[in-house]
Amino acid sequence: MVRWWEESGGEGAEHKSLPEVHRSVPVPKDSKGLRRFLAFAGPGFLVSVGYMDPGNWGTDLAAGSKFGYTLLWVILLSNLIAQFLQVLCAKLGLVTGKDLAMACRDYYKKPAGIVLWLLCEVAIIACDLAEVLGSAIALNLLLGIPLLIGVLITAADVLLLLALMRFGFRKIEAIILTLVATIAGCFLLQVTMAGADWGAVGRGLVVPEMPNKEALLISLGILGATVMPHNLYLHSSIVQTRKTGSDPQSTRDAIRQNRFDTVFSLSAAFFVNAGILILAAAVFGSRGHVVEELQQGHMMLGSLLGGASATAFAVALLASGQSSTITATLAGQIVMEGFLRIRIKPWVRRLSTRLLAIIPALILIQASGGKGTVDLLVLSQVVLSLQLPFAVFPLVMITGDRTKMGEFANARWVTWLGMVVAFAISSLNLWLLANVIGLMWLGLIATIFVGFAAWVMFGYREPKRGAWVP
C-alpha cells in the first residue's frame, strides 16, 4: 500500500518550509555584481506572477473599460505597497528561517493561529479560483474546449509541478520566467497596436481620482489582485531555497540581493498590469464598450485590432493561468505545513490544494453558465482584499519584534508605515462591507471578532506546547 503521509520526526524535529527544495540552490561565495544578483534572482519573479494573474485581468479590464485611464494610479500605489510588503516577507524568511505561516503559528496563541490559517485558506481558494477560471477560458478561446472540461484539465498542473520539482527549483523559476516573458511580450504587442492616449495615461498615473462607489469596488479588487495574501506566505518561504551562510553579514547580503530581486521583478509586473488596463481603456473604454466577460474581450479585440491581437490575448491568458496556478499550489502547501505542521506526501498536499479551487470553480461555472466571468474575477479579488489585513498585521508585527528578528528588526518608521498600510486597507474594507451588508451586520461581525480577540488575550490559557493536529 502506498503511504500518503511522511514521518515527521516528532515535535522536536526541525521543521523546514518546502523541505524538498530548502537551501537546494547554491550561491557561489566569490560571485559579485550581476553574477551574484542572478544567483539570488528568481523568487521575485515567482511572486510577480501573482501580480499579473487572471484576477488582475478581471479587475484591470473592468477598470479600463468603465473608467478609462482614471484608475492607473491605483495600480501604481498597489504595486508600491506590494514591493514594501514583499521585501518584509523576504527578510522574515531569511532572518528567522521560517515562512510567515510558521512564524504566525509560533507568535500567536493557538486559537488565533487557527483563525489566521482558515482565513488564509479562504484567500487561497479565491485566488486559485481566478487562476483556474482564467486557464479554462484560455483553453476555450484557443482550442474550443468547454469551460467545465478546461477546469478539470487544470488538475494536471499538480502533476506538472511534481515533475518540475524533481529537476530542481531553478527549473521551476526558469519556466515561470518564460511564461512571464510570454505575457509581457503579448501585451507589448497589443498595447502597441491599441494606440493609447499617453497623455491620459500620465494623468491617470499621477492624479488620484475615484469617480464613484463602483470605482472604489474595482479599486479594492485591484488592491486584492496586486497585494495578494498568499504571495506574502509564498515569498517568505521560497527565499530560503538559496544556500547561503547563516552569519549576520551573509544574511545582510541575502536581504539586500532579495530586495533588488523583488523591486526589479515587481516593477516589471507593474508594466504588465498597467498594460492590461491601458489596453482596455484604449480599445474598449474609448469606444464605450464595457467588458463583462474575458471571452467578450477576446472577440472584440479580434474585430477591432485583428486576429493577431486576439490570439496574443488568449496566449497571454493561458500563460498567466498556468504560471499562477503553480505558485498558488506552492503557497497552499506552505500555508498548510506552516500553520498545522502536518507531514503528508507532496502529491496529497498539492492535490488537496488544487481540489479546493476546482470544486468552487465547477460550481460557479455551472451556476452562471460561464457568463459574467469578469464579475466573478473581480469578486474573487475583493475577497482577497478583505483577507489582506490578516496577513499584513502579523507580518509587520513579527518583523518589528526584536526578540524574533534581532538586529534585523524593522526600524520604527518601517513599522509605522506598515501599520498605516494595514489600517488603510482595513478601513477601505470596512467601508465596503458597510455599504454591501449594512452597518448592523458589520457591527455584529466586528463584535464577534473583538470578543474573540479579548478571549484569546485574556481568557485563553495556552496548554503545554505541542502539535496542533495528531
Secondary structure, DSSP 8 states (H G I E B T S, - for coil): ----B-----TTS---SSTTTTT-EE--TT--HHHHHHHH-SHHHHHHGGGSSHHHHHHHHHHHHHHTTTTHHHHHHHHHHHHHHHHHHHHHHHHHS--HHHHHHHHS-HHHHHHHHHHHHHHHHHHHHHHHHHHHHHHHHHH---HHHHHHHTTHHHHHHHHHHTT-HHHHHHHHHHHHHHHHHHHHHHHHHHT--HHHHHHHHHS----SHHHHHHHHHHHHHHS-HHHHHHHHHHGGGEE---SHHHHHHHHHHHHHHHHHHHHHHHHHHHHHHHHHHHHTGGGT-----HHHHHHHHHHHH-HHHHHHHHHHHHHHHHHHHHHHHHHHHHHHHHHH---B-HHHHHHHHHHHHHHHHHHHHHHHTT--HHHHHHHHHHHHHHHTHHHHHHHHHHHT-HHHHGGGS--HHHHHHHHHHHHHHHHHHHHHHHHHH-HHHHHHHHHHHHHHHHIIIII----S---S--
